Amino acid sequence: MSTSRYAFTGELWVWEGPASWYFTSLPEEVADEIEQEHGHRAAGFGSVRVRVTVGGSKWATSLFPNRKAGTYMLPMKKPVRVAEGLDVGDSFQVELEVVGSETA
């Protein structure tokens, strides 16, 4: 199995709908590797559990597939956005580790 750790530059965007959710999209090559290596363990809605670091913020969450865009979306919680001073359109470094089902 290839590495379960990834680093990339993300850009904050908002999903417009009844409630605004904030995300960053994974680069396609990272999403493809995660799908190939870990997609078989996906949970509800095709989600994949991860641990994330952005700046000084660390948290556990899930990636959600965006089939239309051909990638995964990483939800960005408000406390993280506030702590890291992030607004829509901002770019930032993301470190991500896929969490195995045996440790979840």
C-alpha positions, -999 to 999 in steps of 0.1 A, spaced: 0 0 0 13 35 -8 16 62 18 -14 73 37 -1 108 42 -5 137 17 4 174 16 -10 199 -9 -21 235 -13 -59 240 -9 -82 269 -16 -112 276 5 -146 277 -12 -182 277 -1 -210 253 -11 -240 275 -16 -272 260 -4 -297 261 24 -267 261 48 -233 273 37 -206 246 41 -169 254 35 -145 231 18 -113 227 0 -109 202 -29 -81 178 -31 -59 178 -61 -71 151 -86 -39 131 -83 -42 129 -45 -79 121 -47 -72 94 -73 -46 78 -51 -68 79 -20 -97 64 -40 -75 36 -53 -58 28 -20 -86 35 5 -119 37 -14 -128 1 -6 -130 11 31 -153 41 24 -182 47 48 -215 63 42 -218 86 12 -184 73 1 -166 92 29 -130 85 39 -119 92 75 -88 115 78 -67 135 103 -59 170 90 -34 197 99 -38 233 86 -13 257 102 -16 251 140 -50 234 137 -54 197 138 -87 177 137 -104 145 125 -130 145 98 -140 127 67 -134 135 30 -165 134 8 -165 124 -29 -175 151 -54 -182 129 -84 -190 158 -106 -156 174 -100 -138 140 -99 -122 146 -65 -128 146 -27 -139 176 -7 -124 184 27 -148 202 51 -133 232 68 -148 238 102 -155 274 114 -131 271 144 -103 262 120 -112 289 95 -112 315 123 -80 302 140 -61 302 107 -76 335 94 -90 318 63 -116 333 40 -131 321 7 -105 322 -20 -75 319 4 -49 293 -3 -33 273 25 -11 242 31 -30 210 41 -14 179 56 -38 149 56 -35 114 69 -60 87 60 -72 69 91 -75 31 89 -107 15 99 -88 -4 126 -79 29 143 -111 48 136 
